[in-house]
Amino acid sequence: MRSIYICLLTLLSAAIVQASIFGSIRGLVHDPQHRPVQGAMVMLRAKSSDWAKNATTDSGGNFEFNAVPIGEYTVSIASPGFNQTAQSVLVQSDSEPVLHFALTVTGSRETVTVSAAPEQVTPADSATPITLISREDVARTPGADRSNSLAMITDFVPGAYFTHDQLHIRGGHQTSWLIDGVPVPNTNIASNLGPQFDPKDIDYMEVNRGSYGADFGDRTYGVFNVMPRTGFERNNEAELITSFGNFYQTNDQLNLGGHTQRFAYYASVNANRSNLGIQTPTPQVVHDAENGYGGFGSLIFNVNPSNQLRLVTSLRKDFYQIPYDPDPNDIENADIPENDFAAQYPSLGLLDTDRESDAIVNFSWVHTFNSKLLLTVSPFYHYNRADYDSRSDDTPIATTSHRGSTYGGGQVSFSANLPRNNLQVGLYSFYQQDNELFGAIFNDGSGNPPLTDAEHPTGSLAAFFVDDKFHIAPWLTLSAGMRPTRFSGGVTETAISPRFGAALTVPRLKWTFRAFYGHYYQAPPLITASGPLLQFATANDLGFIPLNGERDEESQFGVTIPFHGWVFDADNFYTNVTNFFDHDTIGESNLFFPLTIGQARIRGWEVTLRSPRLAHRGQIHLAYSNQIAKGGGAITGGLTDFSLPEGLSPLDHDQRNTLNFGGDLSLPWSSYASTNVYYGSGFVNAFPDQPYPGDYLPGHTTFDLSLGKNFGERFSASVNALNVANRRVELDNSVTFGGFHWNNPREIYVELRYRFHY
């Protein structure tokens, strides 16, 4: 009864969704004598869909659009006696681009002038470095539109890479996914292999890399703000996508959508399978099949000009075989007495599996009081499950680890865009219940009886946020915010997280300098242990101590430089962490448990470069990171061996240099080519000199390529090759699913797309 009460209280009292999928556009229209033009028609239209709004200028020549979803737009001005003109503009969450239109008197020949593509990637009034990824980027980046791919992140975001089957960004693996600006709560780490969303369902994705305002939450290392496809880009149209390639892979989707002036809908179903699922512990691909299926839906209904209703649903199931090392003489399986070296992680003959499922429902009511005031109310539901199983005769230990997490809650936000202030105030809260089952059968001859432990922990979180951007001048914006949070679970904690930022734009150069200092609090997983499981841990000289939340202190400064459509962005960040979230296993059981390390220090330099469309044909992008991620000190929560190591040492996912460089080129005969080159300097070597010398594993470079062609308006085909040169290297020798991890071998597949009306 108490849990029902908390959940209802959460839904009733916590429903402000902050306007994090929205920005606003303001502007001024004047004539050649710089006099304001009243009554001019202002037309706002999305470049990727039919979404549009209209307004007229007031007596001062001003106009404003509120509640504009993230994306690229064209703003057109029409007024009797003047030539029509237009500008391109990029809208990002909480941004407020200001446009100026100088109309020219109509001559003997009317013209429409449209400015070039918008240059600014990071908003000029924001301290947050942002990478914006569009639907076209996903479609043209080699391998990025596959259901299980994260290439749309790793190819464009500096310091983002995939190792030991987990996405890492900026030195950590705790990230937030937002759908339509509403967080998808998940306090678990290192237990899910499946994707959160199918990339083909994304219209835009905004990656926020630290320096968040208080309204964006606390996941320090990255916030992925997804604007899904809505149907505004369709007119009763459907698309069938299918692919076939080596490793018996296929990745298929059927999507459809349409819209009227008041209603839009989009729906999709997808399925995939391959004999190459997760990263393998050796160059051979053995017992590594995967398959999955899912669906996605989005509904938008404009009740009237002041009220909009949005519903987003997502369902997904995935299955993975856990690969193993088939060579009994390999260093992973065999002892090497002459080198005084024990087997690193025996996995010979293990046939483990992992089954996962995920369901999301979120509903939003967006109410516009006027052009300056916005309220969004969003209750949500999220269910996530991960079940790891072994065969009963696996040696030395057959493992069962099942977890199901249910989240119910909501977020409410009030946004006010005033002449000098952009204010966000809101409340975010959820109630969580986990059902966990741990089991082990000891086939190692130890005589230990089988163990089974069922746990049902619960928890709740409530966070209030207030954040304000104060525009001191058109070229200077200061921001300040605070996010008090209370978490109740295995422990009860409170945190107050202040944040401060500044953005200064040099007027003529349009260079934007930014700086930030702030604190974050990340709630811990609800993992607990008792009875036989606790006894098993104790027998292995381990124990469980309560998990506390991670507390982070971040400082950052950077600069964005636009030049003739090119955008160069550089920033430096430093993160000081207390209770850094990580994970470990009990012996050779494959029972993975979260833990917290006393401290971590992460610092890095990041650079991104993106070009305009060169000669209307090609565009290039670059993302580079130089980063150091170190951790150490006592284990302060979760699974611990009670040791007290001294000093800081590199974390197992530390990679000093990471570079992605790629681009796409439109070719004759409605064809195109796109590519991406990835270089990594190598992750930490857990076993120096065995067999690799030094403290880091070898560097690695891969090259991906895609060639595509449109056959009319309905049919297109592409050939995709990932890791074209088939360069193989051991990426990581820290232990997670299946032991160690090599990068994937060469993959080649053909993708076909067919579009039709219904």
C-alpha positions, 0 to 999 in steps of 0.5 A: 500500500505504501508503494502505491501511495508513493507512486500516486503521490509522485504522479500527482505532485511531480509532473512538470516535464521541463522544456528540454525538447524545446527552444524558442526563436525570437527576432526583429524585422526592420526596413532599410531605414532601421524602422520596425516593420509591424504586421509582417508575416513570419513563417517558421517551417521545419526542414525535415518535416511539415511542422510549421508555425506562423506569427506576425510582428508587433509594433516594435517589429518583434516576433517570438515562437515558443515551444519549438522542438529541437531541429533545423528550421527556416524562418521566412518574412513576408510583408507588402512592399518588401522582398521576401527573405528567409534565414536558417536557424538551429534550435536546441533545448533551452536555446533562444536564437535571436534573428534580425531581418533587414527587409529590402524594398520590392524592385521590378523583380521580386526575389527570395533570399535564404541564408546559408545553413546555420553555423552555431552548434552549441547555442550562443547562450549556453555553457553546455557543449552539444553534439546534434545528430540528425536523421540524415546523419544516422541514415548515411553513417555506415552501420549507424541505423542498425537496431543494436548500433551506437555508431550515431554516438561514437562516430560524432561525440568526442570521448565516446567509445564502446568497450567491454560491451558498454558505451563509455563517454567522458570517462564514465558509463552512467548516461541518461536517455530522454525521449521527448525531453522526459528522462527514462529512469534507470539506476542500474549499470553494467547489466544491459546489453540491448539498445534503448531505442532503434536509431531509425526511429530518431529524428534528432538526437542532442548529446549534451556533454557535461555542464548541464543546467539544473533542469537536465538531471545528474548523469554526469557523463552524457545526456542523450535527448531524443526527438523521435520521428512524429509523422509530420515528415510523412503524408500517409507514407510507409517505409520497409527497410531490410538488410542481409549480410555476413554472419547471417545478419539481417536488420529489418523495420516497417514504419509508417506515419502521417499527419493533419494540421492537428494530429500526427502519428508514427509507428514502427516494428523491427526485428534483427538477428546475427551470429555476431552479437557482442564483443568476443574474448578471442578473434574467433566468433563462437557462440555469439548469436543475437536476435531481437524485436521491438516496436515504437509509437508516437502520437501528437494531438494539438487540442488547440493553439494552447494545448498539445498532447504527446504519447510515446511508447517503446517495447523491445526484447533482445537475446544474446549468446555469451561468447567464450574462448574455445582454445584450451591452451589460450592464455585466457584458459590455461595456466602458464607455470613457466611465467608464474601466470594463472589462467586469466578467465577460463570460459571454455565450453560455457554456453551462457545466455542473456535475455532482456526486455524494455518497455516505456510509456510517457505522456506529455501535456504541453500548455502554452500560456502565451509566447513567453510561458510554457508548462509541461506535465509528463507522467511516465512508466519504465520497465527494464529486465535483464536475465543472465542464465547458465547451463546447469552443468557449467563449470566451475559455477553455473550462474543465474542472475535475474533482475526486473526494475519497474519505475513509475513517476513523472516530471513537471516543468514551468518555463518562462522566456522573459526579455532578459531571463530564460527560467526553468522551474520543476520537479522530477520524481519516481518510485522504483521496485526491483525483483532480483534472483541470484543463483549458483550451482557449484560444479567445481568439486567444492561440495558447496550446496546450490544457493538461491537468493531472492531480493525485492528492494524498493526506492524513490527519488525526488528532485526539485530544480530551478535554473535561470539564464540571465542575458546581461547583454546580447553577447553575454549570458550568465546561468545559475541553478540548483537541484536539491535531491532526496533518494531513499533506498538501501540508504537515504541521502540528500544532495544539493547540486548548485551549477553556474555557467557563463557564455560570452560571444565576441560580436563580430567574430561570433566566437562563443567562450563558455565556462561552467562549474557545478555539482551532480548527484547520481542515485545508486542501484538498489542491489542488496544481498542476504542469506546464501548469497551473502554467505557465498560472498563471505566465503570468497573473502568478499562482502556487501556494504550499502551503496551510496550515490555518486557525487561529482564536481565538474569544471569546464571551459571551451570555445565555439568558432563558426567560420563560413559554415564551418564550426570548430568547438574545443573544450577542457573538462575536469571531473572530481568524483566521490563514490565512482560507480563501477562493477565486479564479479564474485569469483568466476560466477558471472554474478555481476554487482555494482560497486563504488570506488572511493574517488576518481579523477577524469580530465580531458580535452575535446575537439569537434569540427563540422563543415557545411555542405561543400559545393552542395555535395559533401560534408565532413566531421571530426571528433577527437578526445585526449582523456585521462580517467583514474580511480582508486581508494577503498571500495565504499559500497556494493561488492567489496574485498575490504582492501585499501589500495593506495593512490590512483590508477587508470580505470579499465576503460581509460583510453588516452586518445580517441579520434573519429573522422568521416564524411558523406559525399553526394555523387552523380546519378542520385548516389552517395558515399559515406565513411568513418575512420576510428582510431583508439590509442588502446585501453588499460592493460590489466595484465602488463607483459602477458602477453602485451608489453606496457600498461596499455593494450595496442592502438587500433584503427578501423575504416567503415564505408557505405555506398548508396543509390536512389532508384527514383523516389521510392526505392534505394539500396546501399552496400555497407562495410564495417572494419573494411581492412578486418583489423583485429585487436584485443580491445580490453582484458577486464572481465565482463560478459564472456571474459575479454573483448576483441573488436568486431571483424569485418561486416558486409551487408546490403540494405534496401529501402522501399517507400510507398503511400497507403 
